[in-house]
């Protein structure tokens, strides 16, 4: 039950009173849980309202000097009966309810006499003691001391901040004096790359372009023919011997390729052989020339 109390009576007393009446009217706990009751003050009469088909009722009760608990119980039972949809059927009309003893004025004092035993009181108003001048002075002193402590802490914090920024001012003043009259620093030049780095980048770029031109990266190196000029370097294999080892993906072959080499590659599409091509790596001089030319034109 949701109870809205706008009277001077205790809310817990009103809730217990309405719960007792609903039990007398054979209301279940599930029905009472959906009930919404608003209790408002009335100058003289015990009146109420209920909305058929809903669970909301309004009860108006007079003050303690005019309150009749048995009449209030009859009124609450009257409104609860409206919510049960048992009214307006056959001979149970509103006129009949008002004239009956249980739901109206006739003989309600006798039928609901047990309601007079229930507690329905108005609590005594709480009177707040007026503080004495001494209590006011002590409270004011305590508040003033707390404010002093708070602002002293803020002063210390501000002083620390001022010290910090003064130190920064001294640093930048010295920096300005030191740099005054000196030429602006020259912009840093990009580090000069070695010829070996340029050659390796050119080989990687060549292999990458070849991969994109064919079938992405679905190519493998199955033979590497060494250039005759590379025989003197002591590398394994020669220009007429196949490169020994397992098939190597083209994207990994760039780690072992040297200038002047020729690679025989073959490709696969959906695990099926799709063709082969020959990849010739230019000489070191040609690779360096390509990279330097690209650097001059801004394409590197």
C-alpha positions as CSV (number, residue, x, y, z in Angstrom):
1,X,0.0,0.0,0.0
2,X,1.2,3.5,-0.9
3,X,-0.1,6.0,1.7
4,X,0.0,9.8,1.2
5,X,-0.7,11.5,4.6
6,X,-1.5,15.2,4.6
7,X,-3.1,15.2,8.0
8,X,-1.6,15.6,11.5
9,X,-2.2,11.9,12.4
10,X,0.8,9.6,12.5
11,X,1.3,7.8,9.2
12,X,2.0,4.5,10.8
13,X,-1.3,4.7,12.7
14,X,-3.2,5.5,9.6
15,X,-1.6,2.6,7.7
16,X,-2.4,0.1,10.5
17,X,-6.0,1.4,10.6
18,X,-6.6,1.0,6.9
19,X,-4.9,-2.4,6.9
20,X,-7.2,-3.6,9.6
21,X,-10.3,-2.4,7.7
22,X,-9.1,-4.1,4.5
23,X,-8.7,-7.3,6.4
24,X,-12.2,-7.0,7.7
25,X,-13.3,-6.6,4.1
26,X,-11.4,-9.8,3.1
27,X,-8.8,-8.0,1.0
28,X,-5.8,-10.1,0.1
29,X,-2.2,-9.0,0.5
30,X,-1.8,-8.8,-3.3
31,X,-4.8,-6.5,-3.6
32,X,-3.6,-4.3,-0.7
33,X,-0.1,-4.0,-2.3
34,X,-1.7,-2.2,-5.3
35,X,-3.7,0.1,-3.2
36,X,-3.0,3.9,-3.2
37,X,-4.6,5.9,-0.4
38,X,-4.5,9.7,0.1
39,X,-5.6,11.0,3.5
40,X,-6.4,14.7,3.6
41,X,-7.8,16.9,6.4
42,X,-11.4,17.9,6.7
43,X,-13.0,20.6,8.9
44,X,-16.0,18.5,10.0
45,X,-17.2,15.5,8.0
46,X,-15.9,12.1,7.2
47,X,-16.0,11.9,3.4
48,X,-14.1,10.1,0.6
49,X,-13.8,9.3,-3.0
50,X,-13.0,6.2,-5.0
51,X,-12.6,5.5,-8.7
52,X,-14.2,2.4,-10.0
53,X,-11.8,0.0,-11.7
54,X,-8.7,1.6,-10.1
55,X,-6.9,1.2,-6.8
56,X,-6.9,4.8,-5.7
57,X,-9.1,6.3,-2.9
58,X,-9.2,9.6,-1.1
59,X,-10.2,9.8,2.6
60,X,-11.0,13.1,4.3
61,X,-10.8,13.0,8.1
62,X,-11.6,15.8,10.7
63,X,-9.3,16.8,13.6
64,X,-9.0,14.7,16.8
65,X,-11.8,16.6,18.5
66,X,-14.4,15.6,15.8
67,X,-12.9,12.3,14.7
68,X,-15.1,9.1,15.0
69,X,-13.0,6.0,14.5
70,X,-16.0,3.8,13.8
71,X,-17.3,6.3,11.3
72,X,-13.8,6.4,9.7
73,X,-13.7,2.6,9.4
74,X,-17.2,2.6,7.8
75,X,-16.0,5.2,5.3
76,X,-12.9,3.3,4.4
77,X,-14.9,0.1,3.9
78,X,-17.4,2.0,1.8
79,X,-14.6,3.3,-0.6
80,X,-12.9,-0.2,-0.7
81,X,-16.2,-1.7,-1.8
82,X,-16.3,0.7,-4.8
83,X,-12.9,-0.7,-5.9
84,X,-14.1,-4.3,-5.9
85,X,-16.7,-3.6,-8.6
86,X,-19.4,-5.2,-6.3
87,X,-21.4,-2.0,-6.3
88,X,-24.0,-1.1,-8.9
89,X,-24.9,-4.7,-9.3
90,X,-28.5,-5.7,-8.7
91,X,-29.7,-3.8,-5.6
92,X,-26.3,-2.8,-4.2
93,X,-26.4,0.9,-5.2
94,X,-24.7,3.9,-3.8
95,X,-28.0,4.9,-2.0
96,X,-28.2,1.5,-0.5
97,X,-24.6,1.7,0.8
98,X,-25.1,5.0,2.4
99,X,-28.2,3.7,4.3
100,X,-26.6,0.4,5.4
101,X,-25.0,-0.1,8.7
102,X,-21.7,-1.4,7.5
103,X,-21.0,1.0,4.7
104,X,-23.1,4.0,5.7
105,X,-24.4,6.0,8.6
106,X,-26.9,3.6,10.0
107,X,-25.6,1.6,13.0
108,X,-21.9,2.1,12.0
109,X,-21.0,2.9,15.6
110,X,-22.1,-0.6,16.7
111,X,-20.8,-2.6,13.7
112,X,-17.4,-0.9,13.7
113,X,-17.0,-0.5,17.5
114,X,-13.8,-2.5,17.4
115,X,-12.2,0.4,15.5
116,X,-12.4,2.5,18.6
117,X,-9.7,0.4,20.2
118,X,-7.1,1.2,17.5
119,X,-4.5,3.9,17.9
120,X,-5.0,7.0,15.8
121,X,-3.2,9.9,17.5
122,X,-1.7,13.2,16.7
123,X,1.9,13.4,17.8
124,X,2.9,16.3,20.0
125,X,4.7,19.0,18.0
126,X,8.4,19.1,18.5
127,X,9.4,22.4,20.1
128,X,13.0,23.4,19.3
129,X,14.7,25.0,22.2
130,X,15.8,28.5,21.5
131,X,19.6,28.8,21.8
132,X,20.9,31.0,24.6
133,X,23.2,33.9,23.9
134,X,26.1,31.9,25.2
135,X,25.3,29.0,22.8
136,X,25.1,31.4,19.9
137,X,28.4,32.9,20.8
138,X,30.1,29.5,21.1
139,X,28.7,28.4,17.7
140,X,29.9,31.6,16.1
141,X,33.4,31.2,17.6
142,X,33.6,27.6,16.3
143,X,32.6,28.7,12.8
144,X,35.0,31.6,12.8
145,X,37.9,29.4,13.9
146,X,37.1,26.8,11.1
147,X,37.1,29.6,8.5
148,X,40.5,30.9,9.7
149,X,42.0,27.4,9.4
150,X,40.5,27.0,5.9
151,X,41.9,30.3,4.6
152,X,45.3,29.8,6.2
153,X,45.6,26.6,4.3
154,X,44.6,28.4,1.1
155,X,47.3,31.1,1.8
156,X,50.0,28.5,2.2
157,X,48.9,26.8,-1.0
158,X,49.0,30.2,-2.9
159,X,52.5,31.0,-1.5
160,X,53.8,27.7,-2.8
161,X,52.3,28.3,-6.2
162,X,53.9,31.8,-6.3
163,X,57.3,30.3,-5.5
164,X,57.0,27.8,-8.2
165,X,56.1,30.4,-10.9
166,X,58.8,32.8,-9.7
167,X,61.4,30.1,-10.2
168,X,60.0,29.7,-13.8
169,X,60.3,33.5,-14.4
170,X,63.9,33.5,-13.3
171,X,64.7,30.5,-15.6
172,X,63.1,32.1,-18.6
173,X,64.7,35.5,-17.9
174,X,68.2,33.9,-17.9
175,X,67.2,31.9,-21.0
176,X,66.2,35.1,-22.8
177,X,69.5,36.9,-21.8
178,X,71.5,33.9,-23.0
179,X,69.8,33.7,-26.4
180,X,69.7,37.5,-27.0
181,X,71.8,38.4,-30.0
182,X,72.6,34.8,-31.0
183,X,71.6,33.6,-34.5
184,X,68.7,31.4,-34.8
185,X,69.7,27.7,-34.8
186,X,69.9,26.1,-38.1
187,X,67.3,23.4,-38.9
188,X,68.6,19.9,-38.5
189,X,69.3,18.1,-41.7
190,X,68.0,14.7,-42.3
191,X,70.6,12.0,-41.6
192,X,72.5,10.9,-44.7
193,X,71.8,7.3,-45.6
194,X,74.6,4.9,-46.5
195,X,74.8,3.4,-50.0
196,X,74.1,-0.1,-48.5
197,X,70.8,1.3,-47.0
198,X,69.8,2.9,-50.3
199,X,70.5,-0.3,-52.2
200,X,68.5,-2.4,-49.8
201,X,65.5,0.0,-50.0
202,X,65.7,-0.1,-53.7
203,X,65.5,-3.9,-53.7
204,X,62.6,-3.9,-51.3
205,X,60.7,-1.3,-53.4
206,X,61.4,-3.4,-56.6
207,X,60.1,-6.6,-55.0
208,X,57.0,-4.8,-53.6
209,X,56.1,-3.3,-56.9
210,X,56.5,-6.7,-58.6
211,X,54.3,-8.4,-56.0
212,X,51.6,-5.7,-56.5
213,X,51.8,-6.0,-60.3
214,X,51.2,-9.8,-60.2
215,X,49.1,-11.7,-57.8
216,X,49.6,-9.8,-54.5
217,X,51.8,-12.0,-52.3
218,X,50.9,-15.4,-53.6
219,X,54.3,-15.9,-55.2
220,X,57.2,-18.1,-54.2
221,X,60.8,-18.1,-55.1
222,X,61.7,-21.5,-56.5
223,X,65.0,-20.8,-58.2
224,X,67.7,-18.1,-57.7
225,X,70.4,-17.8,-60.4
226,X,73.5,-16.0,-59.2
227,X,75.1,-13.5,-61.5
228,X,78.6,-14.4,-62.7
229,X,80.0,-11.3,-61.2
230,X,78.9,-12.6,-57.7
231,X,80.9,-15.8,-57.9
232,X,84.0,-14.2,-56.6
233,X,82.2,-13.1,-53.4
234,X,82.1,-16.7,-52.1
235,X,78.3,-16.9,-52.1
236,X,76.8,-20.3,-52.4
237,X,75.6,-21.3,-55.9
238,X,76.4,-19.9,-59.3
239,X,74.5,-18.4,-62.1
240,X,73.7,-21.8,-63.6
241,X,72.8,-23.7,-60.4
242,X,69.4,-23.6,-58.8
243,X,69.2,-22.1,-55.4
244,X,69.1,-24.7,-52.7
245,X,66.4,-24.7,-50.0
246,X,62.6,-24.7,-49.6
247,X,60.3,-22.5,-51.5
248,X,60.4,-19.0,-50.1
249,X,57.5,-16.5,-50.2
250,X,58.4,-13.5,-52.3
251,X,57.8,-11.1,-49.5
252,X,60.5,-12.9,-47.4
253,X,62.9,-13.2,-50.3
254,X,63.9,-9.5,-50.1
255,X,66.0,-10.4,-47.0
256,X,68.4,-12.6,-49.1
257,X,68.4,-10.9,-52.5
258,X,71.5,-9.1,-53.6
259,X,72.1,-6.7,-56.5
260,X,72.7,-8.4,-59.9
261,X,70.7,-11.5,-59.1
262,X,67.9,-13.2,-61.1
263,X,65.0,-14.9,-59.3
264,X,62.6,-17.4,-60.8
265,X,59.2,-17.1,-59.2
266,X,56.0,-18.9,-59.6
267,X,52.5,-17.9,-58.3
268,X,49.4,-19.6,-56.9
269,X,45.8,-18.6,-56.9
270,X,43.5,-20.6,-54.6
271,X,46.3,-23.1,-54.1
272,X,46.5,-23.7,-57.8
273,X,49.6,-22.9,-60.0
274,X,48.8,-19.7,-61.9
275,X,52.1,-18.8,-63.7
276,X,55.7,-17.9,-63.3
277,X,57.9,-14.9,-63.9
278,X,61.5,-13.9,-63.8
279,X,62.6,-11.0,-61.5
280,X,65.9,-9.4,-62.4
281,X,67.6,-7.3,-59.7
282,X,69.7,-4.5,-61.3
283,X,73.3,-3.9,-60.4
284,X,74.4,-1.9,-57.4
285,X,75.2,1.2,-59.5
286,X,71.8,1.2,-61.2
287,X,70.0,0.8,-57.9
288,X,72.0,3.7,-56.4
289,X,71.2,5.9,-59.4
290,X,67.5,5.1,-59.1
291,X,67.3,6.0,-55.4
292,X,69.3,9.3,-55.8
293,X,67.2,10.3,-58.8
294,X,64.0,9.6,-56.8
295,X,65.4,11.6,-53.8
296,X,66.0,14.6,-56.1
297,X,62.5,14.5,-57.5
298,X,60.9,13.8,-54.1
299,X,59.5,10.4,-55.0
300,X,61.7,8.4,-52.6
